Amino acid sequence: MRTTLRVTGMSGHHCVQAVFTALTPVEGILSADVSVGTAVIEHDGRATGTVLRQAIAVAGYDAEVVGDDRRQLPIL
């Protein structure tokens, strides 16, 4: 699964690092691509939008889910 969040209040590298570090302990995250204003998280489904928003709030930023791609296997 891939969840995309808009993160407000970020302005530079320090902010990117703070958000990335806050996401590190969240169970189920496979990878996180964080840039100023955006975080794209690949996860196994345990890291819901609410959990991700709460983790980012720990770093002092507000986040809003703007995309939730639930990839499914094709039916044969």
C-alpha positions as CSV (number, residue, x, y, z in Angstrom):
1,M,0.0,0.0,0.0
2,R,1.1,3.6,-0.6
3,T,-0.2,6.5,1.4
4,T,0.5,10.1,0.4
5,L,0.3,12.9,3.0
6,R,0.5,16.7,2.7
7,V,2.6,17.9,5.6
8,T,2.2,21.6,6.5
9,G,4.7,23.7,8.3
10,M,7.8,22.2,6.8
11,S,10.5,24.6,5.4
12,G,13.8,22.8,4.9
13,H,16.0,19.8,5.4
14,H,15.7,19.8,9.2
15,C,11.9,19.5,8.9
16,V,12.3,16.6,6.4
17,Q,14.6,14.8,8.8
18,A,12.3,15.4,11.8
19,V,9.3,13.9,9.9
20,F,11.3,10.9,8.6
21,T,12.6,10.2,12.1
22,A,9.1,10.4,13.6
23,L,7.9,7.8,11.1
24,T,10.7,5.4,11.8
25,P,9.1,3.5,14.8
26,V,5.7,3.1,13.1
27,E,5.1,-0.6,12.5
28,G,4.4,-1.8,9.0
29,I,6.3,1.0,7.2
30,L,8.4,-0.5,4.4
31,S,9.8,2.8,3.1
32,A,9.2,6.6,3.5
33,D,10.0,9.3,0.9
34,V,9.8,12.6,2.7
35,S,10.3,16.0,1.1
36,V,9.2,19.5,2.0
37,G,5.4,19.4,2.2
38,T,4.9,15.8,1.3
39,A,5.4,12.3,2.6
40,V,4.9,9.1,0.6
41,I,4.8,6.0,2.7
42,E,4.9,2.4,1.5
43,H,3.4,0.1,4.1
44,D,1.8,-3.3,4.7
45,G,-1.5,-1.9,5.8
46,R,-0.9,-1.7,9.5
47,A,0.1,2.0,9.2
48,T,-3.2,3.7,8.7
49,G,-3.6,7.3,7.8
50,T,-4.5,8.1,11.4
51,V,-1.4,6.4,12.7
52,L,0.8,8.2,10.2
53,R,-0.8,11.6,11.0
54,Q,-0.2,11.0,14.7
55,A,3.4,10.1,14.2
56,I,4.0,13.2,12.1
57,A,2.2,15.3,14.8
58,V,4.9,14.1,17.3
59,A,7.4,15.9,15.2
60,G,5.3,19.0,15.4
61,Y,3.7,19.1,12.0
62,D,0.1,18.7,10.7
63,A,-0.6,16.1,8.0
64,E,-3.5,15.3,5.8
65,V,-4.0,12.2,3.7
66,V,-4.3,13.1,0.1
67,G,-3.9,9.7,-1.5
68,D,-4.3,6.1,-0.4
69,D,-3.4,3.6,-3.0
70,R,-4.5,0.1,-2.0
71,R,-2.9,-2.0,-4.7
72,Q,-4.7,-5.3,-5.3
73,L,-3.7,-8.4,-7.1
74,P,-5.4,-9.1,-10.4
75,I,-8.2,-11.7,-10.3
76,L,-7.3,-14.5,-12.7
